[in-house]
Amino acid sequence: MNYYLAPMEGITGYIFRGVYHQCFPAMDKYFTPFLSPNADGKLSPREYQDLAAEHNEGMYVVPQILTNSSEDFIRTAKTLQSMGYHEVNFNLGCPSGTVVSKGKGSGFLAFPEKLNACLYEIFSRLEMKISIKTRIGKEKPEEFEQLLEIYNRYKMEELIIHPRVQKDGYKNTPYLPAFRHAYEKSRNPLCYNGDIYRTEDKERIMEQFPDLPAMMLGRGIVSNPGLLQCFNAPDGVLSVSKAQLEEFHNRLYEAYCRAYLHISGPRVVLFKMKEIWCYLAASFDGGEKLVKKIKKAQNLKDYEEAVRNLF
């Protein structure tokens, strides 16, 4: 089984990836938060920094592209190829309202003919590995049958499926009948993504899809960075110590301070760390109550004291 780090906007950037890679079992692939192509195919300074080789040493990193234009995708992919990347991922899964309103992410799924035309250009003109991360439709799961038929026309590196529709967001239960349809009919290797928080979640998916080659982990990893460590434990139970979580937190906090404190000030560091705690709180019994002081901290001194008391 291969395990991938999911792209999470604002969270799984190069700082998080690097610290995670130092502290816990390595992912087989690390997918970047999406890049939004511009007219000339150049990366923004923030995007370039996230993809710079020195920030991703020792990791297999896959840049993700968000667009509904084949030309923009191809232009950006070639830029990434010139930087040494050999694989890119097409984001057809983002459920954000602002993204969907532009016909991008999972919003593009509502236009299957345009999607097919876009994919035809991309797969016929690019000489690099291409994977797709998709939802099963925009409004209803029944849309997925047509979408899979389109995906099957193209030889891709893998098809990563989050079995929810766009309007679900991250609510409701992943619709596994749609994933089973892909498991039985897909001509491309599959990767499952969605609601893997515990060993029992992984085992439940594997029982239903025993030959599944890969899983992508997002919110589950941010909630418990030692999740892969749990998967590898003999009994599959939580095997992440408080000391490990504390070291991970401290390294992450210090890395954000180095990156942002002298440029943007403490507010950005606080925002970044509080966002992590929205997920990481799940690793502590009674976590929601314990992190209230962390979320209320208005300066770094108060934040550090609240975290020290928590640990």
PyMOL commands that set and color helices and strands:
alter all, ss='L'
color gray80, all
select helices_A, chain A and resi 14-23+45-51+53-55+70-82+97-100+105-110+112-125+141-151+166-168+176-185+199-208+219-223+227-232+242-264+266-283+287-290+292-296+300-310
alter helices_A, ss='H'
color red, helices_A
select strands_A, chain A and resi 2-5+29-31+61-62+64-65+87-92+129-135+159-162+190-193+214-217
alter strands_A, ss='S'
color yellow, strands_A
deselect
rebuild
show_as cartoon
